[in-house]
Amino acid sequence: MSESKGVKAWFKERFPLATFGYEVPSHANTFLFSLGGITMISVAILIVTGIILAQFYSANPTTANQSLRTLMTQYQLGPFIRSLHVWAAEIAVVTLLLHILRLLFYGSYKKPREINWLIGVVLFALMIGLFFTGTVIKWDQEGYEALAHTTAIGKLLGPLGIYLSPTFISNVALMSKFFTLHISILPVLLVTVIVAHLYLVKMLKISPLPYAAKSEDSGKHTFFQHIYKLIGYAFIFIGLLFILAVLFPSELGPKPVIGVEAYRPPWLFMGIFSIENWAGIPGLIWGAVVVAIMLILAPFVDRGKTQLFKDRKAFVILSALTVLLLVGLTVNAYATKPKQHIGMGGGEAASTSMDSGSMDASSGTVKSIDDAMNVVTQLQTAITNKDATSGKTLAGKLDETLDPVKGAIKSKDAALVDQLKTDDLTDVFKDSAPDFVKAGSLVDGIQKALNQAKDMFSGPAAKIDDAMGILGQMKSALASKDMKMAGDKATALDGTLDPIKKDLQSKDASLVSALDTDSLMDLMKDANPDVAKINAMLGTMQTALDKAKAMYASGTGDNNMKPADAAKELADAKTIVVQVRDAVSVNNLPGAYTLSSKLDKALDPLKDALKDKDPSLVDALNTDGLLDALQDPAPDLAKINSILDEMNNALDQAGSLFK
């Protein structure tokens, strides 16, 4: 017995837990005064589940989303652990917000607790940072858009936003830096600040009620009793988390489509999202700054000695109205259609200049086509993996991306619009058991049409049209003696023609000599430019552009492939043929189909060039037949290999034609 007492005394001496037996008021054991403790329980669960998730996570933009998808599909408890983590984060933020509101309305920041209130504001900022970085690192479409907003904010902040810039330590992906923030820097800061916060709570004691309690228990209550209450709340809270994780598992969005902005932010940021819709990216900064300043100033604005509601009516009413305003902004955000915000505000142009006509419309169409092609790539991955959820989301996104530009495409080639069968694709994924073969065929057709559409808007012929438009604008500027505008147009003309000069050189070197934009810009730099000489040069350029346009319109520009270019195209095609054969040999038919689609795209320029040299070879490069054979419910592997042999022989013969 004495030995037992000795061990107990030894333990008490080294772990003086009795210091936590200090007296607290009875209201400290109520739910509202336990919100801070419940938030800490959430943080503890986040740390445990976060450590588990980190073992499976790949902090690289190319593999991040897939690593989480692998966890959720190949490990039995993967979806449950991730859902626990996500729901714990959601509840932690909710309880922390309620805790802050309780402190605000109860006046718990008053003397001598002002410093602890400010420490609490820092805690709130760190929790928001953890919530936000967690959104980014899952690296789905929502995460990508969150990071895109971050880099836009960093650009507006200038030197203050250097950490948010992709150019800061450029050999490390910004998303990877956010992962470091999420798992090390922010958690360490959070735990440090929590310790300081709890220390001051102990030293300054629990704040009193802001009203005269009708039945305040006069008995002695200790902090240990508060802990027992928290343990009870913890069991309830963990049970609730388990129920939410099982009944409402957290979903993971598709891999991001670069350049697309169509998602609303997480609910926590919806209030300032409304401000962003009105004021652009700067609205995010000013909205956050205003909220932070209001929280920081609370103890210094409400300086009365008492916490009683009746003595603080004006401040309490003002605080309530502010909260209602933020709630209203949040509700408005849910009712507002997402807009394109990236690029709004800052030093970027809010409006276009004189060359905004067909050239900017064309570049906008090309960007939308590029966005759609990115979605198509993601769709092909989803179809290969038979991921119906991602396929459905991406099919809708593809339709949304293409809808604004179908009119522009139709104005140039109405048949191409008919090939953009996004409605049919959406219908396929509405089925509870989607036909992935049909979906793959539709996506391939859409991809072909998009490649043709991009050539129409960004190929040499399109660049020539843009150049002719700029040339006309430059003539108008010279006629109105606006030399600054004319100089800008000369620079724009050089930038438009530069990408196609190499192609023109291989077809008609005299045209490149006539399109001498360097000499034109030199003339424009003179203190007194020779307008007559400039106009003469523009006339020569106009003639050269007319000839170039006629050349591409007749098709002579596309089919005259240089030997070096042909050799590279042939080598690439033969490599893909080998890859298709390897995929077929291990019965990976979905992979073979994806590679065959890539082969079809790679062979397009070769087929155009071969039409004039040996049309029979074009027939032998039968990618359509290969794709059809791979889509067969019972693929004939002998037939597929025969097609691949024939294509390989055709590629060898084609090589001799271009020497």
C-alpha positions in Angstrom: 0.0 0.0 0.0 2.8 2.3 0.9 4.5 1.5 -2.4 1.3 2.4 -4.2 1.2 5.7 -2.4 4.8 6.3 -3.3 4.2 5.8 -7.0 1.2 8.1 -6.8 3.2 10.8 -5.0 6.0 10.4 -7.6 3.5 10.8 -10.4 1.8 13.9 -8.8 5.1 15.6 -8.2 6.1 15.2 -11.9 2.6 15.7 -13.4 1.0 18.4 -11.3 -2.5 17.9 -12.7 -4.0 19.4 -9.5 -3.2 22.8 -11.0 -6.1 22.2 -13.4 -8.5 21.8 -10.5 -9.0 25.6 -10.3 -12.4 27.0 -9.8 -14.6 28.0 -12.8 -18.1 29.5 -12.8 -21.0 27.1 -13.4 -21.9 28.6 -16.8 -18.5 27.4 -18.0 -19.9 23.9 -18.3 -22.7 25.0 -20.7 -22.7 24.2 -24.4 -22.0 27.8 -25.5 -18.9 28.0 -23.3 -17.7 24.6 -24.5 -17.6 25.5 -28.2 -13.9 26.3 -28.0 -13.2 22.9 -26.5 -15.3 21.2 -29.2 -13.3 23.0 -31.8 -10.1 21.6 -30.2 -11.6 18.0 -30.4 -12.2 18.6 -34.1 -8.6 19.7 -34.5 -7.3 16.6 -32.8 -9.4 14.4 -35.2 -8.0 16.4 -38.1 -4.5 15.8 -37.0 -5.0 12.1 -36.7 -6.9 11.6 -40.0 -4.5 14.0 -41.7 -1.5 12.0 -40.7 -3.2 8.9 -42.2 -4.1 10.7 -45.4 -0.6 12.1 -45.9 0.7 8.5 -46.2 -1.3 8.0 -49.4 -1.1 11.6 -50.9 1.3 12.6 -53.7 2.0 16.3 -53.5 2.5 16.8 -57.2 0.0 18.5 -59.5 0.1 15.7 -62.0 -0.6 12.9 -59.4 -2.4 14.6 -56.5 -6.0 14.1 -57.5 -5.3 10.5 -58.7 -3.6 9.6 -55.4 -6.7 10.6 -53.5 -8.9 8.8 -56.0 -6.7 5.7 -55.5 -7.1 5.9 -51.8 -10.9 6.2 -52.1 -11.3 3.3 -54.6 -8.6 0.8 -53.7 -8.5 0.9 -49.9 -11.5 -0.3 -47.9 -11.4 2.5 -45.2 -10.0 5.2 -47.6 -13.3 6.9 -48.3 -14.3 6.8 -44.6 -11.0 8.3 -43.3 -11.1 11.1 -45.9 -14.8 11.8 -45.1 -14.0 12.0 -41.4 -11.2 14.5 -42.2 -13.5 16.6 -44.4 -16.4 16.6 -42.0 -14.2 17.4 -39.0 -12.8 20.4 -40.9 -16.4 21.6 -41.7 -17.6 21.2 -38.1 -14.4 22.8 -36.7 -15.0 25.9 -38.7 -18.7 26.0 -37.7 -18.0 25.6 -34.0 -15.2 28.2 -34.2 -17.5 30.7 -35.9 -20.1 30.1 -33.2 -17.4 30.4 -30.5 -16.4 33.8 -32.0 -20.0 35.0 -32.2 -20.6 34.0 -28.6 -17.5 35.9 -27.5 -18.5 38.9 -29.6 -22.0 39.2 -28.3 -21.1 38.4 -24.7 -18.3 41.0 -24.7 -15.8 38.4 -23.6 -13.0 40.5 -25.2 -13.2 43.3 -22.6 -10.5 44.2 -20.1 -8.3 42.3 -19.3 -9.0 39.9 -22.1 -8.2 42.1 -25.2 -4.9 40.3 -26.0 -6.5 36.9 -25.8 -9.2 38.1 -28.2 -6.6 39.1 -30.7 -4.9 35.7 -30.2 -8.3 34.2 -31.0 -8.5 36.2 -34.2 -5.1 34.8 -35.2 -6.4 31.3 -34.5 -9.4 32.0 -36.7 -7.1 33.2 -39.5 -5.0 30.0 -39.2 -8.0 27.8 -39.3 -9.2 29.6 -42.4 -5.8 29.1 -43.9 -5.9 25.3 -43.1 -9.4 25.1 -44.6 -8.3 26.9 -47.8 -5.1 25.0 -48.3 -7.0 21.7 -47.8 -9.3 22.8 -50.6 -6.4 23.5 -52.9 -4.4 20.3 -52.3 -7.2 17.9 -53.3 -6.4 19.3 -56.7 -9.8 18.9 -58.4 -11.5 21.6 -60.3 -12.5 23.5 -57.1 -8.9 23.2 -55.8 -7.4 24.5 -59.1 -9.8 27.5 -59.2 -9.0 28.3 -55.6 -5.2 28.3 -56.4 -5.9 30.4 -59.5 -7.6 33.0 -57.3 -4.6 32.9 -54.9 -2.1 33.6 -57.6 -4.3 36.5 -58.9 -4.4 37.9 -55.4 -0.6 37.5 -55.1 -0.1 39.4 -58.3 -2.2 42.3 -57.0 -0.3 42.4 -53.7 3.0 42.8 -55.5 6.0 42.1 -53.2 3.6 41.3 -50.3 2.2 38.4 -52.3 5.6 36.9 -53.4 4.9 33.6 -51.7 1.7 33.2 -53.7 3.5 33.7 -57.0 4.4 30.6 -59.1 7.8 32.4 -59.8 8.8 32.2 -56.1 11.1 29.1 -55.9 9.9 28.3 -59.5 11.3 24.7 -59.4 8.7 23.8 -56.8 5.0 23.7 -57.8 2.8 26.2 -55.9 0.4 23.4 -55.0 3.2 21.5 -53.3 4.0 24.6 -51.3 0.4 24.7 -50.2 0.7 21.1 -49.1 3.7 22.1 -46.9 1.7 24.9 -45.4 -1.2 22.5 -44.8 0.7 19.7 -43.0 3.5 21.6 -41.2 3.7 25.4 -41.1 0.1 26.1 -40.3 -0.5 23.2 -37.9 2.7 24.2 -35.9 1.5 27.8 -35.7 -2.0 26.7 -34.8 -0.8 24.5 -31.9 1.5 27.2 -30.6 -1.2 29.8 -30.6 -3.7 27.4 -29.0 -1.3 26.9 -26.1 -0.9 30.6 -25.6 -4.7 31.1 -25.9 -5.4 28.4 -23.2 -2.7 29.8 -20.9 -4.4 33.2 -20.9 -7.9 31.6 -20.4 -6.5 29.9 -17.3 -4.8 33.1 -16.0 -7.6 35.5 -16.8 -10.4 33.0 -16.0 -13.7 32.4 -17.7 -15.5 35.6 -18.6 -18.8 36.4 -16.8 -22.3 36.3 -18.4 -23.6 39.5 -20.1 -26.8 39.3 -18.1 -28.0 38.6 -14.6 -28.5 34.8 -14.5 -31.8 33.7 -12.9 -30.3 30.7 -11.2 -26.5 30.7 -11.2 -25.3 27.7 -9.3 -23.3 28.9 -6.3 -21.6 25.6 -5.7 -17.9 25.0 -6.4 -17.1 24.0 -10.0 -13.6 23.1 -11.2 -12.0 22.9 -14.5 -11.9 19.1 -14.2 -15.7 19.2 -14.3 -15.5 21.3 -17.5 -13.2 18.6 -19.0 -15.7 15.8 -18.1 -18.4 17.8 -19.9 -16.1 18.1 -22.9 -15.5 14.4 -22.9 -19.2 13.9 -23.1 -19.5 16.3 -25.9 -16.6 14.5 -27.6 -18.4 11.2 -27.6 -21.5 12.9 -29.1 -19.4 14.8 -31.6 -17.4 11.7 -32.8 -20.7 9.7 -33.1 -22.1 12.6 -35.3 -18.9 12.6 -37.4 -19.1 8.8 -38.0 -22.8 9.2 -39.1 -22.0 12.0 -41.5 -18.9 10.2 -42.9 -21.0 7.0 -43.6 -24.3 8.6 -44.8 -22.7 11.6 -46.6 -19.2 10.6 -47.8 -17.1 13.4 -49.2 -16.8 13.4 -52.9 -13.7 14.3 -54.9 -14.1 16.3 -58.1 -12.5 15.6 -61.4 -8.9 16.5 -62.3 -8.8 20.2 -63.0 -9.3 21.7 -66.5 -6.9 24.5 -66.8 -8.3 27.9 -67.7 -11.9 27.0 -66.8 -13.6 28.9 -63.9 -17.1 27.5 -63.2 -17.2 26.4 -59.5 -18.4 28.3 -56.5 -16.0 28.4 -53.6 -16.5 26.5 -50.3 -19.4 27.8 -48.2 -17.0 29.6 -45.8 -15.9 32.0 -48.6 -19.3 32.5 -50.2 -19.8 35.9 -48.6 -16.8 37.5 -50.1 -17.6 35.6 -53.4 -20.6 37.9 -53.7 -18.2 40.9 -53.4 -15.9 39.4 -55.9 -18.8 39.1 -58.4 -19.2 42.9 -58.0 -15.7 44.1 -57.7 -13.5 41.4 -59.2 -10.4 39.9 -57.5 -9.6 43.1 -55.5 -13.0 42.6 -53.9 -11.7 39.5 -52.3 -8.8 41.3 -50.7 -10.8 44.3 -49.4 -13.7 42.1 -48.2 -11.2 40.0 -46.1 -9.4 43.0 -44.9 -12.6 44.7 -43.7 -13.7 41.6 -41.8 -10.3 41.3 -40.2 -10.2 44.9 -39.1 -13.7 44.7 -37.6 -12.7 41.7 -35.5 -9.4 43.3 -34.4 -11.1 46.6 -33.5 -14.0 45.1 -31.5 -12.3 45.4 -28.0 -11.2 49.0 -28.8 -14.6 50.2 -30.1 -16.7 48.6 -27.4 -14.7 50.1 -24.5 -17.4 50.2 -21.8 -16.5 48.6 -18.5 -19.5 46.3 -18.4 -20.4 43.3 -20.5 -24.1 43.6 -19.9 -26.4 43.6 -23.0 -28.4 46.6 -21.7 -25.2 48.7 -21.5 -24.0 47.7 -25.0 -27.2 47.9 -27.1 -25.7 49.9 -30.0 -22.7 47.6 -30.4 -24.7 44.4 -30.1 -27.2 45.7 -32.7 -24.4 46.8 -35.0 -22.8 43.4 -34.7 -26.0 41.6 -35.4 -26.6 43.7 -38.5 -23.1 42.9 -39.7 -23.6 39.2 -39.2 -26.9 39.4 -41.1 -25.1 41.2 -43.9 -22.6 38.4 -44.2 -25.3 35.8 -44.2 -27.1 37.8 -46.9 -24.0 38.0 -49.0 -23.6 34.2 -48.6 -27.2 33.5 -49.7 -26.8 35.9 -52.6 -23.6 34.0 -53.7 -25.6 30.7 -53.8 -28.1 32.4 -56.1 -25.5 33.9 -58.3 -24.1 32.2 -61.4 -20.3 31.8 -61.2 -18.5 34.3 -63.4 -15.0 34.5 -64.9 -13.0 36.5 -62.3 -9.4 35.7 -63.1 -7.9 38.7 -64.9 -10.4 41.2 -63.4 -8.9 44.3 -61.8 -5.3 44.9 -60.9 -3.1 46.3 -63.6 -4.8 44.2 -66.2 -6.8 45.8 -68.9 -10.4 46.1 -68.2 -11.3 46.8 -71.8 -9.8 46.1 -75.2 -8.2 48.5 -77.6 -8.7 49.1 -81.2 -7.7 45.6 -82.3 -10.4 44.0 -80.2 -12.6 43.1 -83.2 -12.1 39.9 -85.0 -8.7 39.3 -83.6 -9.8 39.3 -79.9 -12.9 37.3 -80.8 -10.8 34.8 -82.6 -8.3 34.5 -79.7 -11.3 34.1 -77.3 -12.7 31.3 -79.4 -9.3 29.6 -79.5 -9.0 29.8 -75.7 -12.5 28.3 -75.4 -11.5 25.5 -77.8 -8.3 24.9 -75.8 -10.4 24.7 -72.6 -12.7 22.2 -74.3 -9.7 20.1 -75.5 -8.5 20.0 -71.9 -11.9 18.7 -70.8 -11.8 16.1 -73.6 -8.4 14.9 -72.3 -9.9 14.5 -68.8 -12.9 12.8 -70.3 -10.8 10.2 -72.1 -9.1 9.4 -68.8 -12.4 9.1 -67.0 -13.7 6.8 -69.8 -10.6 4.6 -69.7 -11.0 4.3 -65.9 -14.7 3.8 -66.3 -15.3 6.7 -63.8 -19.0 7.5 -64.4 -19.1 10.3 -61.8 -16.2 12.3 -63.3 -17.5 11.5 -66.8 -20.9 13.0 -66.0 -19.4 16.1 -64.5 -16.9 16.6 -67.3 -19.6 16.0 -70.0 -21.6 18.9 -68.5 -18.5 21.0 -68.3 -17.6 20.4 -71.9 -21.1 21.4 -73.1 -20.9 24.5 -70.9 -17.5 25.4 -72.4 -18.4 24.9 -76.0 -21.8 26.5 -75.9 -20.6 30.2 -76.2 -18.4 29.4 -79.3 -20.6 27.2 -81.3 -21.9 30.2 -83.2 -18.4 31.3 -84.2 -17.5 27.8 -85.3 -20.8 27.5 -87.3 -20.0 30.8 -89.1 -16.9 29.1 -90.6 -18.0 25.5 -90.9 -21.5 24.5 -90.0 -20.7 20.8 -90.4 -18.2 20.9 -87.5 -20.9 22.1 -85.0 -22.9 18.9 -85.9 -19.9 16.8 -84.8 -19.8 18.5 -81.4 -22.3 16.1 -80.0 -22.1 17.2 -76.4 -25.8 16.7 -75.8 -25.5 13.0 -76.8 -22.5 12.6 -74.6 -24.4 14.1 -71.6 -27.2 11.7 -72.3 -24.8 8.7 -72.2 -23.6 9.7 -68.7 -27.2 10.2 -67.4 -27.6 6.4 -67.6 -27.0 4.5 -64.4 -24.7 2.2 -66.3 -23.1 4.4 -69.0 -22.0 2.9 -72.3 -18.3 3.8 -72.1 -17.6 2.5 -75.6 -20.2 4.9 -77.0 -18.9 7.7 -74.8 -15.4 7.1 -76.1 -16.6 7.2 -79.7 -18.5 10.5 -79.1 -15.5 12.0 -77.4 -13.2 11.0 -80.3 -15.5 12.7 -82.7 -15.6 15.8 -80.6 -11.9 15.8 -80.4 -11.5 15.6 -84.2 -13.9 18.5 -84.7 -12.1 20.6 -82.1 -8.8 20.0 -83.8 -10.3 21.2 -87.1 -11.9 24.2 -85.4 -8.7 25.2 -83.8 -6.9 25.1 -87.1 -9.6 27.4 -88.5 -9.2 30.0 -85.7 -5.5 29.7 -84.9 -3.8 28.1 -88.0 -1.8 30.1 -90.6 -5.0 31.1 -92.5 -6.5 32.5 -89.3 -3.3 34.3 -88.5 -3.3 35.9 -91.9 -6.9 37.1 -91.5 -5.9 38.6 -88.1 -2.8 40.3 -89.7 -4.9 41.7 -92.5 -7.3 43.2 -89.9 -4.4 44.8 -88.0 -2.9 46.1 -91.2 -6.2 47.9 -92.0 -6.3 49.4 -88.5 -2.7 50.6 -88.9 -3.7 52.4 -92.1 -6.6 54.0 -90.4 -4.3 55.2 -87.5 -1.8 56.7 -90.0 -4.7 58.5 -91.8 -5.8 60.1 -88.6 -2.1 60.9 -87.7 -2.3 58.7 -84.5 1.3 57.6 -84.6 1.2 56.0 -81.2 -1.7 53.8 -82.2 0.0 53.0 -85.5 3.2 52.0 -83.6 1.1 49.7 -81.4 -0.4 48.1 -84.5 3.0 47.6 -86.0 4.0 45.6 -82.9 0.8 43.7 -82.9 1.3 42.8 -86.6 4.8 41.5 -85.9 3.5 39.4 -83.1 0.7 37.9 -85.2 2.9 37.1 -88.2 5.9 35.8 -86.3 4.5 32.3 -85.5 3.7 31.6 -89.2 6.8 33.0 -90.9 8.7 29.7 -90.7 5.8 27.9 -92.4 5.6 30.6 -95.1 9.4 30.4 -95.6 9.1 26.7 -96.5 6.4 27.5 -99.1 7.3 30.9 -100.6 10.3 32.7 -99.2 9.5 35.9 -101.2 6.4 36.3 -99.0 8.4 36.4 -95.8 10.7 39.0 -97.4 7.7 41.2 -98.2 6.3 40.8 -94.7 9.3 42.7 -93.2 7.7 43.8 -89.9 11.1 44.5 -88.3 11.8 47.3 -90.9 8.3 48.5 -90.4 8.8 48.9 -86.6 12.1 50.6 -87.2 10.4 53.2 -89.4 7.8 53.8 -86.7 10.5 54.4 -84.1 11.8 57.5 -86.0 11.2 60.8 -84.4 9.4 62.0 -87.6 8.2 58.8 -89.4 8.1 58.8 -93.2 4.4 58.2 -93.6 4.6 57.8 -97.4 7.3 55.1 -97.1 5.3 53.3 -94.3 2.2 53.3 -96.5 4.2 51.9 -99.4 5.5 49.2 -97.2 2.0 48.4 -95.9 0.8 48.1 -99.6 3.6 45.5 -100.2 2.5 43.6 -97.1 -1.1 43.7 -98.2 -0.2 42.1 -101.5 1.9 39.4 -99.8 -0.9 38.6 -97.3 -3.4 38.3 -100.2 -1.1 35.8 -101.9 -0.5 33.9 -98.7 -4.3 33.7 -98.0 -4.9 32.4 -101.5 -2.2 29.8 -101.1 -3.6 28.4 -97.9 -7.2 28.6 -99.3 -6.1 26.4 -102.3 -4.6 23.8 -100.0 -1.0 24.1 -101.3 0.1 25.4 -97.9 -1.1 22.3 -96.0 0.0 19.4 -98.2 3.6 20.5 -99.0 5.2 18.9 -95.9 9.0 19.4 -95.5 11.0 16.1 -95.3 12.3 16.9 -91.8 8.8 17.5 -90.5 7.5 14.4 -92.2 10.3 12.3 -90.7 9.4 13.5 -87.2 5.6 12.9 -87.8 6.4 9.4 -89.1 8.7 8.6 -86.1 6.0 9.7 -83.7 3.3 7.7 -85.4 5.5 4.5 -85.5 6.2 4.9 -81.8 2.4 5.1 -81.0 1.8 2.0 -83.2 4.3 0.1 -81.1 2.5 1.3 -77.9 -0.9 0.2 -79.3 0.5 -3.2 -80.1 2.0 -3.5 -76.5 -1.4 -2.5 -75.0 -3.2 -5.1 -77.1 -0.7 -7.8 -76.2 -1.6 -7.5 -72.5 -5.3 -7.2 -73.3 -5.4 -3.5 -72.2 -8.0 -2.6 -74.8 -9.2 0.7 -73.2 -5.5 1.8 -73.2 -5.1 0.7 -76.8 -8.2 2.7 -77.7 -6.9 5.8 -76.1 -3.5 5.4 -77.9 -5.3 4.7 -81.2 -7.1 8.0 -80.8 -3.8 9.7 -80.3 -2.4 7.9 -83.4 -5.4 9.1 -85.4 -4.6 12.7 -84.4 -0.9 12.3 -85.1 -1.6 10.9 -88.6 -3.9 13.7 -89.8 -1.2 16.0 -91.2 0.6 13.1 -92.8 -2.6 11.9 -94.5 -3.1 15.4 -96.0 0.4 15.4 -97.4 0.2 11.8 -98.7 -3.0 12.5 -100.7 -0.9 14.1 -103.5 1.9 11.5 -103.3 0.2 8.1 -102.9 -3.5 8.0 -102.0 -3.3 4.2 -101.4 -1.2 4.8 -98.3 -3.9 7.0 -96.9 -6.3 4.0 -97.1 -3.7 1.8 -95.4 -3.4 4.2 -92.5 -6.9 3.0 -91.4 -7.2 4.5 -87.9 -11.0 4.5 -88.2 -11.0 0.8 -88.8 -8.6 0.3 -85.9 -10.9 2.3 -83.6 -13.9 0.3 -84.8 -12.2 -3.0 -84.2 -11.2 -2.0 -80.6 -14.8 -0.9 -79.9 -16.2 -4.3 -80.8 -17.8 -6.1 -77.8 -15.7 -9.1 -78.7 -12.6 -7.7 -80.2 -10.8 -9.8 -82.9 -7.1 -9.5 -81.7 -5.9 -11.1 -85.0 -7.7 -8.5 -87.0 -6.4 -5.6 -84.8 -2.8 -6.9 -85.2 -3.3 -7.2 -88.9 -4.4 -3.6 -89.2 -1.4 -2.5 -87.1 1.0 -4.5 -89.4 -0.6 -2.8 -92.5 -0.2 0.6 -90.9 3.4 0.0 -90.0 4.2 -1.1 -93.6 2.4 2.1 -94.9 4.5 4.3 -92.6 7.7 2.7 -93.9 6.6 3.3 -97.5 5.6 6.9 -96.6 9.1 7.5 -95.2 10.7 6.8 -98.6 8.3 9.3 -100.3 9.5 12.2 -98.1 13.3 11.7 -98.5 
